[in-house]
Amino acid sequence: MKNNIIEYCLKKQGATEDYPFGFTPVVIKVADKMFAIIFEEKGKDIRLNLKCDPVIAENLREQHESVRPGYHMNKKHWNSITIDGSLPEQDIFDMIDHSYDMVFKKLPKRLRESIAEMN
């Protein structure tokens, strides 16, 4: 599943993979702004941190036990999703889309346009 998540994230326009903290976690960015962080510890479930609108973040936490406030992040704007099989893959991809869109929309217009021209 980890590889599916990374692969899906990297299909986003301008997305890059980075390892600013060592071999783990994997950080996925657009224009040097993080939109996904993937933690994997041996013998444990994968944890995925994603940016999220605060109202949507709260709703997701109420609906899904595997969605919690962001691990080591601003808990209002980030969720941590435990990848334990309880959420369908498409729901996880939808959350990734939302995170990417939130970060992308905050980029300066010129930068958004140059990223859009890349593809």
N, C-alpha and C positions, 0 to 999 in steps of 0.2 A: 504493500500500500504506500509506503514512503516514496518509492520511486514513481508511482502514479501521481502522487501529490506534487513532487518536484517537477516532473514532466509537464503536468497541467499548468503549474505556475509559470514555467519558462516559456510556454506558448503565448503568454501575454505580451503585447507590444512593449518592447524596450526592457523586458524583465531580464535580470542577471542574477546569477548564483554567487554567493559570497560566503566566506568563512572568517569573519572578523574576530571571532573568539576562539579560534583553533579548529580542530577537525569537526567539532559539533558545538553548537547547532548550525544547521544550514540556514542561511538568511537569504531570502529572495527579495530583490529590490527593483524599483523602477526609478530611474534617475537618482540613484543614491538614497532613495527613501524606502524604508522597509515596509513590505505589505504582508510578508509571511515569514515565520520563523519555525523551523522544524527541529524538535528535540527528540533524540532517540537514545535511550539508555539500555544497555544489555539486559534482557529479561523483563523489560517493562514495555508498556504500550507507548506508541508514538504520541507526542503531544504537539499540537499545531497552534501557534499563536497567530491570530488574525485581527486586523483593525476592524472596528465595527461601530456603526452609529449607536450612541448610547441607549436609545430607546429600543432598537432592535436587539442590541446586546443583552439587555435585561430580559426581553421576551424569550430569546433563545436559551438563556440560563434557566428560566422558569419551565420551559418546555422539555429540555434535555438535560439529563443528569451528567452527561459527558461534556457539557459546555459550562465552563467556570470563568470567573474573572481572570484576566490575563496574568500569567505567571511571569513575574519580574517585569511587568509592564504597567502602564497607567490602566488601572482596573475599570475606569469609566469608558475608555475608548478601545480596549483590547479584550478579546476572549481567548481562552485556551481551550482547545477541543482535544479531548482524549480520543485517539483513534483506536477504538476497542471493538468495532463491529456493530455498535448500537445505532450508528447513523448511516443511512445509505450514502454511497459514494457521491451521488448527484447532489445531495444536501451539502456535503463538504465542499464540492466544487462551486456551488452557489455561494457559499460563505467566502470562498477564495475570490470569486468574481466581485463580491461586494467590497471586500478589503482592497483589492486592486483599484476598483473604481473610486473609492474614497480617497486613496492616495493620489491617483492619477489626476483627479479633478482639482486637487490643491496645488498641482504644479503650475508654474507660470505658463501663460498661453503659448508663448514662443517655444517653450520646451515641449509642451504637449503636441504642438504642430510638428516639430522636428521628429518626435518619436513616431507620430502617425505616418510621416513620410518614409520612415525606414522600411515599412512593409508594403 
